[in-house]
């Protein structure tokens, strides 16, 4: 039994370690030890060389703080040489692998992985490697037990899957799957089903592309305080695309109340990109809808839908002079709710039920400490970033008959304990009077509150030539004073 130290980074690297053209126990042991020598946990495994020259890896256990959390119960991975083929090494044993999840020695879950009609081959060298995995079906089945004695189970199947990987100075990995099917349920100690979910997603594609300093060298130098965790020439892109998806979820309380949600979604995309010292996260989705029913709801049936969603956030990871720039954008169109939802609080139809939309586009500058992260029993911020400026390029909201738009620029004075905003914001709003009158008719806004709101509008808003449309110019100075259209608000 071989024992090696493992960190969270090491666990991830074990699954995608490079390939060996000359497969020997020494090669495999050297690569594993190079990737599992980071403290914070422990991995044990058996590595055996067979008479035919193949190498078998089995009995893997993963521990954290001297407590085993993952234990392999069944299955052996066998690495054997391929004679006269395009690839050097073949991996067998994926027909069945079984594991247990432990908490202080008690089993809290178990899962198994089974692959049918598969091919897993490797070629290359220690410096550059390529892998290819294809399977008709990969199934993952598992169970979990929580502190409330609820028993959970899940069953996930990937159909028509292809995974390819190249590694060297940089690397790429790509996975394609024709369909993902998943089922899960939770049962209480009396055998009553408390939740159930069934979902399908078609035409999945996931990709990873990276380059930069090798991970082992990076972590070693970072822990020694020689380099920051992120460097400007680092490049990492993780992206995913999903086709049409459908799901049905059911929940039940201990009192017998229930709710059912059926959702559908068009294609969607997501990506995480680290490039030129900045981290960008993006998500784009087409139309999506959800239908709701059940005794837990204040209405018998209802539905929600959107026409599309697009959001992106970029945050600097490296100090770039005094101020490093980032950005955030978010837009969602065609947000609609069925009459069942509207009728629950506005049965008379007083408010406008037209589809809502939101659009946000802002830029910001932050002050980052050199290095940003420091290693001390885990990764932590060296010191908090400071907000330096905020550019409001667009904020627009259209909902319930009200249209609001904002733009402006604000800088922040960080010389005091609390940042002081200095700058100006322009606002335009329409439909606000009609909206407040509708709330008053519904009984949500009492007459005295309506009068107070209108008095505040008289101070902060200036009417335009258009009925029920107003503008406002809000200024903030270094003394902490705020004015609206020249009228002090403090």
Secondary structure, 3 states (H helix, E strand, C coil): CEEEECCHHHHHHHHCCCCCCCCCHHHHHHHHHHHCCCCCEEEEEEEEECCCCCEEEEEEEEEECCEEEEEEEECEEEEEECCCCCCCEEEECCCCEEEEEEECCEEEEEEEEEEEEEEEEEEECCCCEEEEEEEEEEEEEEEEECCCCCEEEEEEEEEEEEEEEEECCEEEEEEEEEEEEEEEEEECCCCCEEEEEEEEEEEEEEEEEEECCCHHHHHHHHHCCCCCCCCCCCEEEEEEEECCEEEEEEEECCCCCEEEEEEEECCEEEEEEEECCEEEEEEEECCEEEEEECCCCCCCEEEEEECEEEEEEEEECCCCCCCEEEEEEEEEEEEEECHHHHHHHCCCCCCCCCCEEEEEEEEEEEECCCCCEEECCCEEECCCCEEEEEEEEEEEEEECCEEEEEEEEEEEECCCCCCEEEEEEEEEEECHHHHHHHHHHHCCCCHHHHHHHHHHHHHHCEECCCCCEEEEEEEECCCCCEEECCEECC
